[in-house]
Amino acid sequence: MRYKLLGKSGLRVSELCLGTMTFGEDWGWGSSKEVSKKIFESFAEAGGNFLDTANGYTNGTSEKMLGEFIKTDREKFVLATKYSFNQKPGDPNAGGNHRKNLIQSLDASLKRLNVDYVDLYWVHAWDDLTPVEEVMRALDDVVKQGKVLYVGVSDTPAWVISQGNTIAQYRGWTEFTALQIEYSLVERTPERDLLPMAQHFEMAVTPWSPLGGGVLTGKYNQKSAGENGKRLESVFTHKKSERNLQIAQAVTEVAKQLGVSNAQVAIAWLRHQPGAIIPILGARTFEQWQDNLACLNVNLSESELKKLNEVSAIDLGFPHDFLSSEMIRDRLHGGTFNNVDRHRTTVTQYLR
């Protein structure tokens, strides 16, 4: 395992993040405590130190398990959890991004995790109600209290995040250092605005669902997806488009050439993308976990990357396609665009 900086902070995190949404069987699926611990220990033995959970995962069981697993060596791990989702249906203040829910959710997470602080605290999803200023100030307060070291944001529009970080910069508050988004070969729309924004603010990016809800494993290209496929089908039905099945077929072809699994190729593609990309990996079984972890040994050639990029390419849309057209570039730059060095100095991608 190699390590990356968490955005423009000095915090070192492993190049893969362990996602623990499957820790616990409270939702009728997931991993038992024994399997969850085995996955955690395998990740730690491989050098992994970056752990991701949330207050709502498996009704709090994920946090409780994780807190028990790290108890003997808590300081070694970079522990991240989230708040936003409602834990008490019918109570309007038991969810959302506002200060009251942030404080009550954080205190409850600290108790379940049995820790004094979390290394990274995520806004889980934008609620479209709370003012950006309130969120940034409340997050800065819990950082100053020592309950949180860094803050991140997940599943939120790029303009909201940009506004939040700009306000934080000018008011001396804590900025978002990391962005969590859905990103994979079948979900490349973050390339329009979210990823360029993250690079501008030097934010680390932790993609969830790197296998596109299981589509990229190739199982939906087969006649039967099995029981677990049926569960995922109810959540990721929109992923089973003809386009995405074609992408999955291309992944299968590359995987056969390399003699590895589809999952390893899909995750390796993510790891080849520019910027501080740190895929979140999870698994329901230990065998699935071992297969996913083996992505560390997969390197894609230029031709393999080209094949995957072309089959999964998206239209960036307006204004991106408009601004990149030759006519507009010529009007803006007078024919000198290709003669300008547009590369900026960046932090070394990996810490050796």
C-alpha positions in Angstrom: 0.0 0.0 0.0 1.2 3.5 -0.9 -0.1 6.7 0.6 -1.5 10.0 -0.6 -2.1 13.4 1.0 -5.7 14.1 1.9 -6.2 17.1 -0.3 -4.0 20.0 0.6 -3.7 18.9 4.2 -0.6 17.1 5.5 -2.6 14.0 6.5 -1.4 10.7 4.9 -4.0 8.3 3.9 -3.7 4.9 2.1 -4.3 4.8 -1.6 -7.4 2.7 -1.0 -10.2 3.5 1.5 -12.1 0.7 3.3 -15.8 1.3 3.0 -17.9 -0.3 5.8 -21.5 0.1 4.7 -21.6 -3.7 4.6 -20.4 -4.1 8.2 -23.5 -5.6 9.8 -26.6 -7.5 8.7 -29.2 -5.1 10.1 -30.5 -4.3 6.6 -31.0 -8.0 5.6 -27.7 -8.2 3.7 -24.1 -7.4 4.5 -21.3 -9.1 6.4 -21.4 -10.8 9.8 -19.2 -9.5 12.6 -16.7 -12.3 11.9 -16.4 -11.6 8.2 -16.3 -7.8 8.8 -13.4 -8.2 11.2 -11.6 -10.4 8.7 -11.9 -7.8 6.0 -10.7 -5.1 8.3 -7.7 -7.1 9.4 -6.8 -7.9 5.8 -7.0 -4.2 4.9 -4.8 -3.2 7.9 -2.3 -6.0 7.1 -2.0 -4.6 3.6 -1.1 -1.2 5.0 -4.5 0.4 4.8 -5.3 3.1 7.3 -8.2 5.0 5.8 -11.6 3.9 7.1 -15.0 5.2 5.9 -18.4 4.8 7.7 -21.5 6.8 8.5 -23.9 7.3 11.3 -26.7 5.5 9.4 -24.8 2.5 8.0 -26.6 -0.7 9.2 -28.5 1.4 11.8 -25.3 2.3 13.6 -23.8 -1.2 13.7 -21.1 -0.3 11.2 -19.8 2.4 13.6 -20.0 0.1 16.6 -18.0 -2.7 14.9 -15.4 -0.3 13.6 -14.9 1.3 17.0 -14.3 -2.2 18.5 -11.9 -3.2 15.7 -9.7 -0.1 16.0 -9.8 0.1 19.9 -6.4 -1.3 20.5 -4.6 0.9 17.9 -7.0 3.9 17.3 -4.3 6.4 16.5 -3.0 4.4 13.6 -6.2 4.8 11.6 -7.7 7.8 9.7 -11.3 7.4 10.8 -14.1 9.1 8.8 -17.8 9.1 9.4 -20.8 11.2 8.1 -23.9 13.0 9.1 -27.0 14.3 7.3 -29.5 11.4 6.9 -32.5 11.2 9.2 -32.3 8.6 11.9 -35.8 9.2 13.4 -38.5 9.3 10.8 -41.1 12.0 11.6 -38.6 14.2 13.4 -37.7 17.1 11.0 -34.6 18.0 12.9 -33.2 14.4 13.1 -31.7 14.8 9.6 -30.3 17.5 7.3 -27.2 19.6 7.3 -28.1 22.1 10.0 -26.1 22.8 13.2 -28.5 20.9 15.5 -28.3 17.7 13.5 -24.6 18.0 13.1 -24.0 18.3 16.8 -26.4 15.5 17.8 -25.2 13.2 15.0 -21.5 13.7 15.8 -21.9 13.1 19.5 -23.9 9.9 18.8 -21.2 8.7 16.3 -18.4 9.4 18.9 -20.2 7.2 21.4 -20.8 4.4 19.0 -17.2 4.5 17.7 -16.0 4.9 21.4 -13.5 7.6 20.4 -12.9 11.2 21.4 -12.6 12.5 17.9 -12.9 11.6 14.2 -10.2 12.4 11.7 -12.6 13.3 8.9 -16.2 14.3 9.2 -18.3 14.3 6.0 -21.5 16.2 5.1 -23.2 13.1 3.7 -25.6 14.8 1.2 -26.8 18.3 0.6 -30.3 19.1 2.0 -31.2 22.2 -0.1 -32.4 24.0 3.0 -29.5 24.9 5.3 -27.5 28.0 4.4 -23.9 27.2 3.3 -22.6 29.7 5.9 -24.3 27.8 8.7 -22.8 24.5 7.6 -19.2 25.8 7.3 -19.4 27.7 10.6 -20.8 24.7 12.5 -18.1 22.4 11.0 -15.4 24.9 11.9 -16.8 24.9 15.5 -16.4 21.2 16.0 -12.9 21.3 14.5 -12.0 24.0 17.1 -13.6 21.9 19.8 -11.2 19.0 18.9 -14.0 16.6 18.0 -13.1 16.7 14.3 -9.7 17.2 12.6 -10.7 17.6 8.9 -14.0 18.1 7.1 -15.2 16.7 3.8 -18.4 16.8 1.6 -20.3 14.1 -0.2 -23.0 14.1 -2.8 -23.3 17.9 -3.2 -23.4 20.2 -6.2 -20.1 21.7 -7.3 -21.4 25.3 -6.9 -22.4 24.7 -3.3 -19.0 23.2 -2.4 -17.2 26.1 -4.2 -19.2 28.6 -2.3 -18.5 26.9 1.0 -14.8 26.7 0.5 -14.6 30.3 -0.7 -16.5 31.5 2.4 -14.3 29.4 4.6 -11.1 30.9 3.0 -12.2 34.5 3.5 -13.5 34.0 7.1 -10.7 31.8 8.3 -12.8 28.7 8.8 -12.0 25.1 8.0 -12.3 24.2 4.4 -13.4 21.0 2.8 -10.3 18.9 2.1 -12.0 15.9 0.5 -14.9 15.2 -1.8 -16.9 11.9 -1.9 -18.8 11.1 -5.1 -20.1 8.3 -7.2 -17.6 7.8 -10.0 -16.8 4.9 -12.2 -16.6 3.8 -15.8 -20.4 3.9 -16.0 -20.8 7.2 -14.0 -18.3 9.7 -15.5 -20.6 12.8 -15.2 -18.5 14.2 -12.3 -15.9 15.0 -14.9 -18.1 17.9 -16.0 -17.8 20.1 -12.9 -17.2 18.1 -9.6 -13.7 16.8 -10.5 -12.4 20.1 -12.1 -13.6 21.9 -8.9 -11.9 19.3 -6.7 -8.6 19.8 -8.6 -9.0 23.6 -8.3 -9.4 23.5 -4.5 -6.8 20.6 -4.2 -9.4 18.3 -2.7 -8.9 14.5 -2.4 -11.6 12.5 -4.2 -13.0 9.3 -2.7 -15.2 7.6 -5.3 -18.0 5.3 -4.1 -19.6 2.5 -6.1 -16.4 2.0 -8.2 -18.1 -1.1 -9.8 -21.2 0.8 -10.8 -23.6 -1.1 -8.6 -22.1 -4.4 -9.8 -22.6 -3.7 -13.5 -18.8 -3.6 -14.2 -18.3 -7.1 -12.8 -20.0 -8.3 -15.9 -22.7 -10.3 -14.1 -25.6 -8.4 -15.7 -24.1 -9.4 -19.1 -24.9 -13.0 -18.1 -28.3 -14.7 -18.0 -28.6 -14.8 -14.2 -27.4 -12.2 -11.7 -28.1 -14.4 -8.7 -29.6 -13.4 -5.4 -27.2 -10.5 -4.6 -27.8 -9.3 -8.1 -31.5 -9.0 -7.4 -30.9 -6.9 -4.3 -28.6 -4.5 -6.3 -31.1 -4.5 -9.1 -33.6 -2.7 -7.0 -31.1 0.1 -6.2 -29.1 0.3 -9.4 -31.8 -0.4 -12.0 -30.8 2.7 -14.0 -27.3 1.3 -14.4 -28.4 -1.6 -16.5 -28.6 0.4 -19.7 -27.4 -1.0 -23.0 -24.5 1.6 -22.9 -23.4 0.4 -19.5 -23.6 -3.3 -20.5 -21.3 -2.4 -23.5 -18.8 -0.8 -21.1 -19.0 -3.9 -18.9 -18.2 -6.1 -21.9 -15.1 -3.9 -22.7 -14.0 -4.4 -19.1 -14.4 -8.1 -19.4 -12.3 -8.2 -22.6 -9.5 -6.2 -20.9 -9.7 -8.4 -17.8 -9.3 -11.6 -19.9 -6.3 -10.2 -21.7 -4.6 -9.4 -18.3 -5.8 -12.6 -16.6 -7.5 -10.6 -13.8 -11.1 -10.0 -12.6 -13.5 -7.4 -14.0 -13.5 -5.7 -10.6 -9.8 -5.3 -10.6 -9.8 -3.6 -14.0 -12.7 -1.2 -13.1 -10.9 -0.1 -9.9 -7.5 0.1 -11.7 -9.1 2.5 -14.2 -10.1 4.8 -11.3 -6.7 4.6 -9.8 -5.2 5.8 -13.2 -7.3 9.0 -13.2 -5.6 12.3 -12.6 -5.7 14.0 -9.2 -5.8 12.4 -5.7 -8.3 9.7 -6.4 -8.8 7.2 -3.5 -11.4 4.6 -4.3 -13.6 3.4 -1.5 -13.7 -0.4 -1.6 -16.2 -2.6 0.3 -17.4 -6.2 0.0 -20.0 -8.5 1.3 -17.8 -11.6 1.5 -14.1 -12.0 2.3 -13.6 -13.6 -1.2 -15.0 -10.4 -2.8 -12.7 -8.3 -0.7 -9.6 -10.3 -1.6 -10.4 -9.9 -5.2 -11.0 -6.1 -4.9 -7.8 -5.6 -2.9 -5.8 -7.3 -5.7 -6.4 -4.2 -7.8 -3.2 -2.9 -6.3 -1.3 -5.3 -8.6 -3.1 -4.2 -11.8 -1.6 -1.6 -14.2 -3.4 -0.7 -17.4 -1.5 0.1 -20.6 -2.1 3.1 -22.8 -4.1 1.0 -25.2 -6.2 -0.6 -22.5 -7.0 2.8 -21.0 -7.8 4.2 -24.4 -10.3 1.3 -25.0 -12.0 1.9 -21.7 -12.1 5.7 -22.0 -13.6 5.6 -25.5 -16.4 3.1 -24.7 -17.4 5.1 -21.6 -16.9 8.6 -22.9 -19.6 11.2 -22.1 -20.5 14.6 -23.6 -19.3 17.3 -21.2 -22.2 19.5 -22.4 -22.4 23.3 -22.2 -20.3 25.3 -21.5 -17.5 22.8 -21.7 -18.0 21.6 -25.3 -18.6 25.2 -26.4 -15.4 26.6 -24.7 -13.3 23.8 -26.1 -14.4 24.3 -29.7 -11.7 25.5 -32.1 -13.7 28.5 -33.1 -14.1 29.8 -29.5 -10.5 29.0 -28.6 -9.3 30.8 -31.6 -11.4 33.9 -30.7 -10.2 33.8 -27.1 -6.5 33.1 -27.7 -5.8 34.2 -31.3 -4.4 30.8 -32.3 -1.9 30.6 -29.4 -3.8 28.2 -27.1 -1.7 25.1 -28.0 1.5 27.1 -27.4 0.7 27.8 -23.7 2.0 25.5 -21.0 -1.2 24.9 -18.9 0.3 22.5 -16.4 0.6 23.8 -12.9 3.0 22.5 -10.2 1.2 19.9 -8.1 2.1 17.9 -5.1 3.7 14.5 -5.8 0.8 12.0 -6.3 2.2 9.4 -4.0 4.3 9.6 -0.8 7.1 7.1 -1.1 
